[in-house]
Amino acid sequence: MIKDITIGQFFPGNSIIHRLDPRMKLVLTFIYIIAIFLCKNFLAMGTMLLFLILTVLLSKISLKLIAKSIKPVFIIVLITSVLQIVYNNKGITLLELGRLHITTGGIFTAVFTTVRIVALVVASSLLTYTTSPTLLTDAIERLFSPLKIVKINVHSIAMMMTIALRFIPTLIDEVDKIMSAQKSRGADLESGNIIQRGKALVPVFVPLFINSFSRAYELAFAMECRCYKGGEGRTRLKEMKLAARDYIALFAILACCGVIILSNRLITAPEQYSNILDSFLRFVL
């Protein structure tokens, strides 16, 4: 399970998604996350899913890797879907078991919630999969550069965010090594109730914290040895420039947003389908 977490990893490539300007990729990801939560019908949701699938194919990232990014949030998606089905009683009742009512409205809401969470995870993962930490830092710094007017050190904030994101895979590998070492010494980390499992993880977290502080000290020492003084006067090997492909990508996602706005006005939301069907049956009967 630990090895399946791929958050923060970068996979070099030469796809069109890799070659997009990192600033544009940040903006596109932000727009997509907002748009996916504005979808209120199947046409809008299908449009955004089609855009996401096309982006995944263009990035040339393996589908197995995409599946790994979804696996860690599977439990969250499952619990959220079950809660939506159980507590949403709108629409026509399909199954009734005592106080439990499974309705069409609950199923529609559960489907939309699941798709939104999965799309959110995949879109966010694609950003880190196709963008190196250095470029991601530069992009964040450039986008938030207007905050320098109010004396906010944008470079330091961007650097801290990127370092934190970069070290997630390192810490995951460290946890896996420590757990394997503890198991080889006879430690039982998987049996018992939640409290017992929590107590069993104490020998894992102690060396993890020690190693984390040690890595932080080594990183700070390495940055000092290289005369790192922050973003003031810092030069870059590659200057970021927007190309035609960046504007095409922006136009594509704005077109998808246009479809969402238009479909939300013209097409009934899925949770209302059951209400319309219920009213029609009552009228006929």
Backbone hydrogen bonds in HBPLUS format (Angstrom, degrees):
<---DONOR---> <-ACCEPTOR-->    atom                        ^
c    i                          cat <-CA-CA->   ^        H-A-AA   ^      H-
h    n   atom  resd res      DA  || num        DHA   H-A  angle D-A-AA Bond
n    s   type  num  typ     dist DA aas  dist angle  dist       angle   num
A0004-ASP N   A0001-MET O   3.15 MM   3  5.28 142.7  2.30  99.2 110.0     1
A0005-ILE N   A0002-ILE O   3.27 MM   3  5.78 165.9  2.29 113.7 117.8     2
A0009-GLN N   A0006-THR O   3.30 MM   3  5.79 166.2  2.32 134.1 133.7     3
A0011-PHE N   A0129-TYR O   2.90 MM 118  5.29 170.7  1.91 135.3 138.4     4
A0019-ARG N   A0015-SER O   3.09 MM   4  6.40 144.9  2.22 143.7 153.4     5
A0020-LEU N   A0017-ILE O   3.33 MM   3  5.29 156.0  2.39  98.4 105.4     6
A0024-MET N   A0021-ASP O   2.95 MM   3  5.25 118.3  2.34 105.7 120.7     7
A0025-LYS N   A0021-ASP O   2.97 MM   4  6.34 151.7  2.05 152.3 161.4     8
A0026-LEU N   A0022-PRO O   3.04 MM   4  6.23 152.1  2.12 142.9 149.0     9
A0027-VAL N   A0023-ARG O   3.07 MM   4  6.34 160.5  2.10 146.5 151.7    10
A0028-LEU N   A0024-MET O   2.79 MM   4  5.96 164.3  1.81 153.3 157.9    11
A0029-THR N   A0025-LYS O   2.95 MM   4  6.01 157.5  2.00 142.3 148.4    12
A0030-PHE N   A0026-LEU O   3.01 MM   4  6.20 159.5  2.06 146.4 151.9    13
A0031-ILE N   A0027-VAL O   2.92 MM   4  6.18 161.7  1.95 152.9 157.6    14
A0032-TYR N   A0028-LEU O   2.87 MM   4  6.01 158.7  1.92 147.6 153.9    15
A0033-ILE N   A0029-THR O   2.96 MM   4  6.16 159.5  2.01 150.4 155.2    16
A0034-ILE N   A0030-PHE O   3.20 MM   4  6.46 157.7  2.26 145.8 151.2    17
A0035-ALA N   A0031-ILE O   2.86 MM   4  6.05 162.5  1.89 151.9 157.6    18
A0036-ILE N   A0032-TYR O   2.87 MM   4  6.00 156.5  1.92 154.4 159.1    19
A0037-PHE N   A0034-ILE O   3.23 MM   3  5.55 137.2  2.42 102.7 113.6    20
A0038-LEU N   A0035-ALA O   3.00 MM   3  5.03 150.8  2.09 101.4 110.7    21
A0045-MET N   A0041-ASN O   3.06 MM   4  6.30 168.3  2.07 154.2 157.9    22
A0046-GLY N   A0042-PHE O   2.78 MM   4  5.74 155.9  1.84 141.9 149.4    23
A0047-THR N   A0043-LEU O   2.97 MM   4  6.11 148.5  2.07 142.7 150.7    24
A0048-MET N   A0044-ALA O   3.17 MM   4  6.48 160.8  2.21 150.5 154.1    25
A0049-LEU N   A0045-MET O   2.95 MM   4  6.16 153.6  2.02 148.3 156.2    26
A0050-LEU N   A0046-GLY O   2.91 MM   4  6.02 154.2  1.98 143.3 150.3    27
A0051-PHE N   A0047-THR O   3.01 MM   4  6.27 153.6  2.08 144.6 151.7    28
A0052-LEU N   A0048-MET O   2.98 MM   4  6.19 152.3  2.05 141.4 148.8    29
A0053-ILE N   A0049-LEU O   2.87 MM   4  6.10 161.2  1.90 152.4 157.1    30
A0054-LEU N   A0050-LEU O   2.98 MM   4  6.12 161.5  2.02 147.2 152.3    31
A0055-THR N   A0051-PHE O   3.01 MM   4  6.19 150.8  2.10 140.8 148.9    32
A0056-VAL N   A0052-LEU O   2.94 MM   4  6.22 155.9  2.00 150.0 156.2    33
A0057-LEU N   A0053-ILE O   2.99 MM   4  6.26 159.3  2.03 150.4 155.7    34
A0058-LEU N   A0054-LEU O   2.94 MM   4  6.15 156.6  1.99 147.1 153.6    35
A0059-SER N   A0055-THR O   2.95 MM   4  6.09 139.6  2.11 143.1 153.7    36
A0060-LYS N   A0057-LEU O   3.29 MM   3  5.37 147.5  2.40  99.6 108.6    37
A0065-LEU N   A0062-SER O   3.10 MM   3  5.35 126.2  2.41 100.6 113.1    38
A0066-ILE N   A0062-SER O   3.18 MM   4  6.61 151.3  2.27 143.9 152.2    39
A0067-ALA N   A0063-LEU O   2.88 MM   4  6.13 154.7  1.94 146.2 152.8    40
A0068-LYS N   A0064-LYS O   3.05 MM   4  6.33 143.9  2.18 137.7 147.3    41
A0069-SER N   A0065-LEU O   3.15 MM   4  6.49 142.9  2.29 141.6 150.6    42
A0069-SER N   A0066-ILE O   3.13 MM   3  5.20 124.2  2.45  95.2 109.0    43
A0070-ILE N   A0067-ALA O   3.17 MM   3  5.20 132.8  2.41  95.8 108.2    44
A0071-LYS N   A0067-ALA O   3.05 MM   4  6.26 145.2  2.18 146.8 156.3    45
A0073-VAL N   A0070-ILE O   3.07 MM   3  5.72 140.5  2.24 118.6 128.7    46
A0074-PHE N   A0071-LYS O   3.10 MM   3  5.12 165.6  2.12 112.7 115.1    47
A0077-VAL N   A0073-VAL O   2.95 MM   4  6.21 161.5  1.99 155.2 160.3    48
A0078-LEU N   A0074-PHE O   2.88 MM   4  6.08 158.0  1.92 150.0 156.3    49
A0079-ILE N   A0075-ILE O   2.92 MM   4  6.12 168.4  1.94 154.1 156.5    50
A0080-THR N   A0076-ILE O   2.98 MM   4  6.06 164.9  2.00 148.4 153.2    51
A0081-SER N   A0077-VAL O   2.97 MM   4  6.09 158.4  2.02 146.5 152.4    52
A0082-VAL N   A0078-LEU O   3.00 MM   4  6.20 162.0  2.03 151.4 156.1    53
A0083-LEU N   A0079-ILE O   2.99 MM   4  6.18 161.9  2.02 152.2 156.9    54
A0084-GLN N   A0080-THR O   3.06 MM   4  6.26 152.7  2.13 144.6 151.8    55
A0085-ILE N   A0081-SER O   3.01 MM   4  6.27 156.0  2.07 148.8 155.0    56
A0086-VAL N   A0082-VAL O   2.91 MM   4  6.09 157.1  1.96 151.2 157.6    57
A0087-TYR N   A0083-LEU O   2.96 MM   4  5.88 169.3  1.97 149.3 152.6    58
A0088-ASN N   A0084-GLN O   3.09 MM   4  5.51 138.8  2.27 133.7 140.6    59
A0105-GLY N   A0090-LYS O   3.05 MM  15  4.87 133.7  2.27 141.7 141.3    60
A0104-THR N   A0092-ILE O   2.96 MM  12  5.54 145.1  2.08 143.2 153.5    61
A0094-LEU N   A0102-ILE O   2.72 MM   8  5.68 158.9  1.77 155.6 162.9    62
A0095-LEU N   A0102-ILE O   3.26 MM   7  5.14 154.5  2.32 139.3 142.9    63
A0102-ILE N   A0095-LEU O   2.88 MM   7  5.14 173.0  1.89 159.0 161.2    64
A0097-LEU N   A0100-LEU O   2.85 MM   3  5.02 161.7  1.88 150.2 155.6    65
A0100-LEU N   A0097-LEU O   3.04 MM   3  5.02 158.7  2.09 124.3 121.9    66
A0107-ILE N   A0103-THR O   3.16 MM   4  6.47 155.9  2.22 146.3 152.5    67
A0108-PHE N   A0104-THR O   2.95 MM   4  6.16 165.4  1.97 153.0 156.9    68
A0109-THR N   A0105-GLY O   3.00 MM   4  6.15 163.7  2.03 146.4 151.1    69
A0110-ALA N   A0106-GLY O   2.91 MM   4  6.04 154.6  1.98 143.5 150.8    70
A0111-VAL N   A0107-ILE O   2.94 MM   4  6.15 158.2  1.98 151.7 157.0    71
A0112-PHE N   A0108-PHE O   3.04 MM   4  6.30 165.8  2.07 153.0 156.4    72
A0113-THR N   A0109-THR O   2.90 MM   4  6.04 158.9  1.94 148.5 154.8    73
A0114-THR N   A0110-ALA O   2.98 MM   4  6.08 161.0  2.01 146.7 151.7    74
A0115-VAL N   A0111-VAL O   3.01 MM   4  6.21 166.7  2.03 151.7 155.2    75
A0116-ARG N   A0112-PHE O   2.98 MM   4  6.10 157.7  2.03 146.3 152.6    76
A0117-ILE N   A0113-THR O   3.07 MM   4  6.27 163.4  2.10 150.8 154.4    77
A0118-VAL N   A0114-THR O   3.04 MM   4  6.21 170.8  2.05 155.8 158.5    78
A0119-ALA N   A0115-VAL O   2.91 MM   4  5.97 164.1  1.93 148.9 153.9    79
A0120-LEU N   A0116-ARG O   2.91 MM   4  6.01 153.0  1.98 144.2 151.9    80
A0121-VAL N   A0117-ILE O   3.00 MM   4  6.27 158.7  2.05 150.8 155.6    81
A0122-VAL N   A0118-VAL O   2.97 MM   4  6.17 167.6  1.98 155.3 158.7    82
A0123-ALA N   A0119-ALA O   2.94 MM   4  5.97 166.0  1.96 148.7 152.9    83
A0124-SER N   A0120-LEU O   3.08 MM   4  6.14 160.8  2.12 143.8 149.3    84
A0125-SER N   A0121-VAL O   2.90 MM   4  6.02 153.6  1.97 146.2 154.1    85
A0126-LEU N   A0122-VAL O   2.93 MM   4  6.14 153.9  2.00 148.8 155.3    86
A0127-LEU N   A0123-ALA O   3.35 MM   4  6.62 143.6  2.49 138.8 147.0    87
A0129-TYR N   A0125-SER O   2.83 MM   4  5.99 154.2  1.90 154.4 163.3    88
A0130-THR N   A0126-LEU O   3.12 MM   4  6.03 150.2  2.21 142.5 146.8    89
A0136-LEU N   A0132-SER O   2.92 MM   4  6.13 154.8  1.99 154.3 162.6    90
A0137-THR N   A0133-PRO O   2.92 MM   4  6.10 150.8  2.01 143.8 150.7    91
A0138-ASP N   A0134-THR O   3.06 MM   4  6.38 162.6  2.09 149.9 154.1    92
A0139-ALA N   A0135-LEU O   2.87 MM   4  6.04 154.7  1.93 146.3 153.5    93
A0140-ILE N   A0136-LEU O   3.02 MM   4  6.20 164.1  2.04 148.0 151.7    94
A0141-GLU N   A0137-THR O   2.97 MM   4  6.14 160.5  2.01 149.4 155.4    95
A0142-ARG N   A0138-ASP O   2.89 MM   4  6.07 154.5  1.96 145.9 152.7    96
A0143-LEU N   A0139-ALA O   2.95 MM   4  6.12 165.2  1.97 153.1 157.0    97
A0144-PHE N   A0140-ILE O   3.06 MM   4  6.13 152.0  2.14 145.9 152.6    98
A0145-SER N   A0142-ARG O   3.32 MM   3  5.08 164.5  2.35  99.5 102.9    99
A0147-LEU N   A0144-PHE O   3.03 MM   3  5.79 157.4  2.08 122.4 128.7   100
A0148-LYS N   A0145-SER O   2.99 MM   3  5.65 166.8  2.01 122.2 126.5   101
A0149-ILE N   A0146-PRO O   3.19 MM   3  5.94 166.0  2.21 117.4 121.4   102
A0150-VAL N   A0147-LEU O   3.09 MM   3  5.61 141.3  2.24 110.1 118.6   103
A0152-ILE N   A0147-LEU O   3.37 MM   5  5.74 157.9  2.42 136.5 137.8   104
A0151-LYS N   A0148-LYS O   3.05 MM   3  4.90 152.2  2.13 109.4 107.8   105
A0154-VAL N   A0152-ILE O   2.89 MM   2  5.68 117.3  2.29 114.9  98.0   106
A0157-ILE N   A0153-ASN O   3.30 MM   4  6.60 161.4  2.34 150.0 155.1   107
A0158-ALA N   A0154-VAL O   2.91 MM   4  6.12 166.3  1.93 156.9 160.6   108
A0159-MET N   A0155-HIS O   2.86 MM   4  6.01 156.8  1.92 148.5 155.4   109
A0160-MET N   A0156-SER O   2.94 MM   4  6.11 160.1  1.98 147.8 152.5   110
A0161-MET N   A0157-ILE O   2.99 MM   4  6.22 161.7  2.03 150.6 155.6   111
A0162-THR N   A0158-ALA O   3.01 MM   4  6.15 161.2  2.05 148.2 153.2   112
A0163-ILE N   A0159-MET O   2.92 MM   4  6.06 160.5  1.96 150.2 155.9   113
A0164-ALA N   A0160-MET O   2.96 MM   4  6.07 161.9  1.99 147.1 152.3   114
A0165-LEU N   A0161-MET O   3.00 MM   4  6.21 154.4  2.07 142.7 149.9   115
A0166-ARG N   A0162-THR O   2.75 MM   4  5.90 153.4  1.82 147.1 155.3   116
A0167-PHE N   A0163-ILE O   2.99 MM   4  6.14 147.5  2.10 148.6 155.1   117
A0168-ILE N   A0165-LEU O   3.42 MM   3  5.54 161.1  2.46 102.2 107.6   118
A0171-LEU N   A0167-PHE O   2.93 MM   4  6.09 160.7  1.96 151.2 155.3   119
A0172-ILE N   A0168-ILE O   2.97 MM   4  6.19 151.3  2.05 150.3 158.9   120
A0173-ASP N   A0169-PRO O   2.99 MM   4  6.24 159.0  2.04 148.0 152.6   121
A0174-GLU N   A0170-THR O   2.98 MM   4  6.21 149.2  2.07 141.4 150.7   122
A0175-VAL N   A0171-LEU O   2.86 MM   4  6.12 155.6  1.92 148.1 153.7   123
A0176-ASP N   A0172-ILE O   3.03 MM   4  6.28 159.2  2.07 148.5 154.0   124
A0177-LYS N   A0173-ASP O   2.98 MM   4  6.23 156.3  2.03 147.5 153.5   125
A0178-ILE N   A0174-GLU O   2.97 MM   4  6.20 162.2  2.00 151.3 156.1   126
A0179-MET N   A0175-VAL O   2.91 MM   4  6.06 164.1  1.93 152.2 156.8   127
A0180-SER N   A0176-ASP O   2.99 MM   4  6.09 156.6  2.05 143.5 150.1   128
A0181-ALA N   A0177-LYS O   2.94 MM   4  6.15 153.8  2.01 144.8 152.2   129
A0182-GLN N   A0178-ILE O   2.88 MM   4  6.13 155.1  1.94 149.2 156.1   130
A0183-LYS N   A0179-MET O   2.91 MM   4  6.09 157.5  1.96 148.0 154.1   131
A0184-SER N   A0180-SER O   3.00 MM   4  6.17 151.4  2.08 142.7 150.2   132
A0185-ARG N   A0182-GLN O   3.13 MM   3  5.19 139.9  2.30  96.2 107.8   133
A0187-ALA N   A0182-GLN O   2.96 MM   5  5.35 157.7  2.01 148.1 142.8   134
A0186-GLY N   A0183-LYS O   2.97 MM   3  5.08 160.1  2.01 109.7 112.6   135
A0197-ARG N   A0193-ASN O   2.95 MM   4  6.18 156.1  2.01 151.2 158.2   136
A0198-GLY N   A0194-ILE O   2.91 MM   4  6.09 150.2  2.00 144.1 152.6   137
A0199-LYS N   A0195-ILE O   3.00 MM   4  6.30 155.3  2.07 148.7 154.5   138
A0200-ALA N   A0196-GLN O   2.97 MM   4  6.16 147.3  2.08 140.4 149.8   139
A0201-LEU N   A0197-ARG O   3.11 MM   4  6.33 128.2  2.39 138.4 150.4   140
A0201-LEU N   A0198-GLY O   3.22 MM   3  5.25 139.0  2.40  95.3 106.3   141
A0202-VAL N   A0199-LYS O   3.27 MM   3  5.50 159.6  2.31 105.0 111.0   142
A0204-VAL N   A0201-LEU O   2.91 MM   3  5.08 143.5  2.04 103.9 115.7   143
A0205-PHE N   A0201-LEU O   3.03 MM   4  6.39 154.5  2.10 157.3 164.2   144
A0206-VAL N   A0202-VAL O   3.19 MM   4  6.30 161.9  2.23 161.0 163.9   145
A0208-LEU N   A0204-VAL O   3.26 MM   4  6.30 144.1  2.40 137.8 148.2   146
A0209-PHE N   A0205-PHE O   2.89 MM   4  6.06 159.7  1.94 153.9 156.4   147
A0210-ILE N   A0206-VAL O   3.16 MM   4  6.41 161.4  2.20 150.1 155.5   148
A0211-ASN N   A0207-PRO O   2.90 MM   4  6.00 163.9  1.93 145.9 150.1   149
A0212-SER N   A0208-LEU O   2.88 MM   4  6.02 147.5  1.99 143.0 152.7   150
A0213-PHE N   A0209-PHE O   3.01 MM   4  6.23 165.9  2.03 153.2 155.0   151
A0214-SER N   A0210-ILE O   3.02 MM   4  6.20 150.6  2.11 142.3 151.4   152
A0215-ARG N   A0211-ASN O   2.89 MM   4  6.11 154.9  1.95 145.2 151.2   153
A0216-ALA N   A0212-SER O   2.93 MM   4  6.18 154.4  2.00 146.6 154.2   154
A0217-TYR N   A0213-PHE O   2.96 MM   4  6.17 154.7  2.03 144.5 150.7   155
A0218-GLU N   A0214-SER O   3.00 MM   4  6.25 158.9  2.05 147.0 152.8   156
A0219-LEU N   A0215-ARG O   2.88 MM   4  6.07 155.3  1.94 148.1 154.8   157
A0220-ALA N   A0216-ALA O   2.97 MM   4  6.18 161.9  2.00 147.5 152.2   158
A0221-PHE N   A0217-TYR O   2.91 MM   4  6.10 159.1  1.95 149.6 155.6   159
A0222-ALA N   A0218-GLU O   2.91 MM   4  6.07 154.3  1.98 144.1 151.2   160
A0223-MET N   A0219-LEU O   2.96 MM   4  6.20 154.0  2.03 149.0 155.7   161
A0224-GLU N   A0220-ALA O   3.00 MM   4  6.25 151.2  2.09 145.0 152.8   162
A0225-CYS N   A0221-PHE O   2.96 MM   4  6.20 152.6  2.04 145.7 153.2   163
A0226-ARG N   A0222-ALA O   3.18 MM   4  6.39 135.0  2.40 136.5 147.5   164
A0228-TYR N   A0223-MET O   2.92 MM   5  5.34 161.5  1.96 158.2 157.6   165
A0227-CYS N   A0224-GLU O   2.97 MM   3  4.99 155.7  2.04 109.3 111.1   166
A0234-ARG N   A0231-GLY O   3.23 MM   3  5.25 169.3  2.24 121.3 120.1   167
A0246-ASP N   A0243-ALA O   3.09 MM   3  5.41 131.3  2.33 103.1 115.5   168
A0248-ILE N   A0244-ALA O   2.98 MM   4  6.27 151.4  2.06 150.5 159.4   169
A0249-ALA N   A0245-ARG O   2.98 MM   4  6.14 157.4  2.03 143.2 148.7   170
A0250-LEU N   A0246-ASP O   3.02 MM   4  6.27 156.2  2.08 144.7 151.3   171
A0251-PHE N   A0247-TYR O   2.89 MM   4  6.06 157.0  1.94 143.9 150.2   172
A0252-ALA N   A0248-ILE O   2.90 MM   4  6.12 152.3  1.98 146.7 154.4   173
A0253-ILE N   A0249-ALA O   3.11 MM   4  6.40 162.9  2.14 152.0 154.7   174
A0254-LEU N   A0250-LEU O   3.00 MM   4  6.15 152.4  2.08 146.4 154.6   175
A0255-ALA N   A0251-PHE O   2.88 MM   4  6.04 145.5  2.00 143.4 152.8   176
A0256-CYS N   A0252-ALA O   3.04 MM   4  6.37 149.2  2.13 142.4 150.6   177
A0257-CYS N   A0253-ILE O   2.96 MM   4  6.24 148.6  2.06 139.3 147.9   178
A0258-GLY N   A0254-LEU O   2.92 MM   4  6.21 143.8  2.05 139.4 149.3   179
A0259-VAL N   A0255-ALA O   3.02 MM   4  6.40 148.3  2.12 144.4 152.3   180
A0260-ILE N   A0256-CYS O   3.00 MM   4  6.32 151.7  2.08 145.5 153.3   181
A0261-ILE N   A0257-CYS O   2.99 MM   4  6.27 164.7  2.01 152.3 155.0   182
A0262-LEU N   A0258-GLY O   3.01 MM   4  6.14 164.7  2.03 148.6 153.1   183
A0263-SER N   A0259-VAL O   2.86 MM   4  5.90 164.3  1.88 148.9 153.9   184
A0264-ASN N   A0260-ILE O   2.89 MM   4  5.96 152.9  1.97 148.3 155.7   185
A0265-ARG N   A0262-LEU O   3.22 MM   3  5.37 132.9  2.45  97.4 109.3   186
A0266-LEU N   A0262-LEU O   3.11 MM   4  6.32 144.3  2.24 144.4 154.5   187
A0267-ILE N   A0263-SER O   2.78 MM   4  5.32 160.0  1.82 146.6 150.7   188
A0272-GLN N   A0269-ALA O   2.87 MM   3  5.44 152.5  1.95 117.2 126.3   189
A0273-TYR N   A0270-PRO O   3.05 MM   3  5.18 151.9  2.13 102.8 111.5   190
A0276-ILE N   A0272-GLN O   3.01 MM   4  6.31 158.6  2.06 153.1 158.1   191
A0277-LEU N   A0273-TYR O   2.88 MM   4  6.15 161.2  1.92 152.2 157.8   192
A0278-ASP N   A0274-SER O   2.80 MM   4  5.92 152.5  1.88 143.1 151.2   193
A0279-SER N   A0275-ASN O   2.94 MM   4  6.14 159.0  1.99 145.9 151.1   194
A0280-PHE N   A0276-ILE O   2.94 MM   4  6.15 153.7  2.01 146.1 153.6   195
A0281-LEU N   A0277-LEU O   2.99 MM   4  6.20 160.1  2.03 149.7 154.1   196
A0282-ARG N   A0278-ASP O   3.05 MM   4  6.23 158.5  2.10 147.9 153.7   197
A0283-PHE N   A0279-SER O   3.00 MM   4  6.18 150.0  2.09 142.2 150.3   198
A0284-VAL N   A0280-PHE O   2.97 MM   4  6.23 156.6  2.03 149.6 155.7   199
A0285-LEU N   A0281-LEU O   2.84 MM   4  5.91 166.1  1.86 151.4 155.8   200
